[in-house]
Amino acid sequence: MTTLTQNPRLLLEPFRFGDLTLSNRIVMAPLTRMRAPAAGAVPNALMREYYQQRASAGLIITEGTFVSDQARGWFGAPGVYTEEHRKGWQSITDAVHAEGSRIIVQLWHQGAVSNKALVGTGRGPLGPSAVDPEQLVHTGYNNTELTSVPEAMTLDDIRQTVADFRHASQVARDAGFDGVQIQGGFVYLFQQFLQQNLNLRTDAYGGSIENRARLLFEVIEAVLEVWPSQRVGVKAGPMMPERGGFRSGSSTLSTSEYIYRRLNDYGLSHLMVMRQLADLKGTPLQPLAGDDVLHRIGKLYEGTRIINAGISATHAEELLQQGLGELAAFGRDYIANPDLVERIRVHAPLNEQRPEGYYGATSSGYTDYPRLGQIVEVQYV
Ligand SMILES: Cc1cc2nc3c(=O)[nH]c(=O)nc-3n(C[C@H](O)[C@H](O)[C@H](O)COP(=O)(O)O)c2cc1C
């Protein structure tokens, strides 16, 4: 059990987030939970209950949510590109708003980290070049499969991808979301373009840092045709799993520095900056281990930074007080504690994690974590 020790002063303060006021600086991090397994990947009533339970967060960032069929790459993850998706999400955004919280959707494209059955268009996964990213893909609740060599995107595919993000942004707006976050990091489409080992293109989308980052900025600009800049954010940075095709190289840091500096031109709602959980010893990113990523490159971004990964509330409070971020996101703590804000407020212990329920089809390990003071019913069989 974790107990919180310090006075969480800043975390519990309201925060001006673009043109919105958040009731506190505690953010629910994006968390894929695989609870939309039915054909069509439509958000459902179980998901509504889960998000509503967590709506004392100042801000909720949804699980990664696909922008098109071609973007798909994780069994049971939802979409935000059809009328059915819009309706499903509308019931969730309504429920969250009724509790006084705010919710933005994480727009996701898995690119080459997928397989043909998940994509479901008849075409296989697309990536910057025909190079296997060597990652595991979740094809079912207890199934993972290795990626294979993707098809290299044509210029038409790139134009279609940009259009898909624009369309999904419209569906998100019509579904009542308060904004969007573009998943620009980890092992997904934009990071695939940024990786020199996976992007062998010789056109305007490969080669120089500016070219490898071009798709990300074209997508940001397409999303900004739908949403005002103060409702659009990005998750990006040098951190990746340091496995398979995603290992840091000599240009990883300078690529992220370029992106962070250039994001300043857009007046966005936020940048989500990740600390690294994988061991960085012996990698070019060793100087960014622990909080050093916040000190060394987080500071390049002049707007609101949401900091995340491996931080307790006490640690988050310290980082906010040091000016290394404005909002703090919690992932696993939010999985296990629907009332995380209340627990932080009263310094209560946190529930034990049940990782076996992170991914699954049912309410078990999803909506059945107790709140503080909740009477646990014992069932005798
Ligand atoms: C089960 C699970 C699912 C996740 N799904 C996503 C996701 O869909 N999008 C994303 O950007 N990060 C995802 N993450 C990463 C989390 O947002 C967060 O960065 C990570 O849990 C570390 O933060 P924590 O130490 O507060 O848990 C996921 C993490 C977990 C444990």
The ligand as a MOL file (V3000), in Angstrom:
LIG
                    3D

  0  0  0     0  0            999 V3000
M  V30 BEGIN CTAB
M  V30 COUNTS 31 33 0 0 0
M  V30 BEGIN ATOM
M  V30 1 C -2.7890 -0.7060 -19.0200 0
M  V30 2 C -2.1150 0.4880 -19.6060 0
M  V30 3 C -2.6000 1.0280 -20.7900 0
M  V30 4 C -2.0120 2.1780 -21.3550 0
M  V30 5 N -2.5510 2.7260 -22.4870 0
M  V30 6 C -2.0500 3.8980 -22.9820 0
M  V30 7 C -2.6810 4.5550 -24.0900 0
M  V30 8 O -3.6940 4.1240 -24.6430 0
M  V30 9 N -2.1140 5.6960 -24.5360 0
M  V30 10 C -0.9960 6.2300 -23.9510 0
M  V30 11 O -0.5220 7.2820 -24.4180 0
M  V30 12 N -0.4070 5.6530 -22.8870 0
M  V30 13 C -0.9220 4.5120 -22.3830 0
M  V30 14 N -0.3530 3.9500 -21.2680 0
M  V30 15 C 0.7070 4.6710 -20.5480 0
M  V30 16 C 0.0820 5.4720 -19.3950 0
M  V30 17 O -0.6480 6.5800 -19.8760 0
M  V30 18 C 1.1620 5.9850 -18.4180 0
M  V30 19 O 2.0980 6.7040 -19.1570 0
M  V30 20 C 1.8720 4.8650 -17.7020 0
M  V30 21 O 0.9320 4.0370 -17.0120 0
M  V30 22 C 2.8830 5.4120 -16.6840 0
M  V30 23 O 2.2590 6.2610 -15.7600 0
M  V30 24 P 1.9780 5.7470 -14.2510 0
M  V30 25 O 3.3260 5.4770 -13.6570 0
M  V30 26 O 1.2610 6.8840 -13.5940 0
M  V30 27 O 1.1700 4.4900 -14.3550 0
M  V30 28 C -0.8970 2.7740 -20.7080 0
M  V30 29 C -0.3960 2.2080 -19.5310 0
M  V30 30 C -1.0010 1.0920 -18.9680 0
M  V30 31 C -0.4670 0.5370 -17.6650 0
M  V30 END ATOM
M  V30 BEGIN BOND
M  V30 1 1 1 2
M  V30 2 1 2 3
M  V30 3 2 2 30
M  V30 4 2 3 4
M  V30 5 1 4 5
M  V30 6 1 4 28
M  V30 7 2 5 6
M  V30 8 1 6 7
M  V30 9 1 6 13
M  V30 10 2 7 8
M  V30 11 1 7 9
M  V30 12 1 9 10
M  V30 13 2 10 11
M  V30 14 1 10 12
M  V30 15 2 12 13
M  V30 16 1 13 14
M  V30 17 1 14 15
M  V30 18 1 14 28
M  V30 19 1 15 16
M  V30 20 1 16 17
M  V30 21 1 16 18
M  V30 22 1 18 19
M  V30 23 1 18 20
M  V30 24 1 20 21
M  V30 25 1 20 22
M  V30 26 1 22 23
M  V30 27 1 23 24
M  V30 28 2 24 25
M  V30 29 1 24 26
M  V30 30 1 24 27
M  V30 31 2 28 29
M  V30 32 1 29 30
M  V30 33 1 30 31
M  V30 END BOND
M  V30 END CTAB
M  END
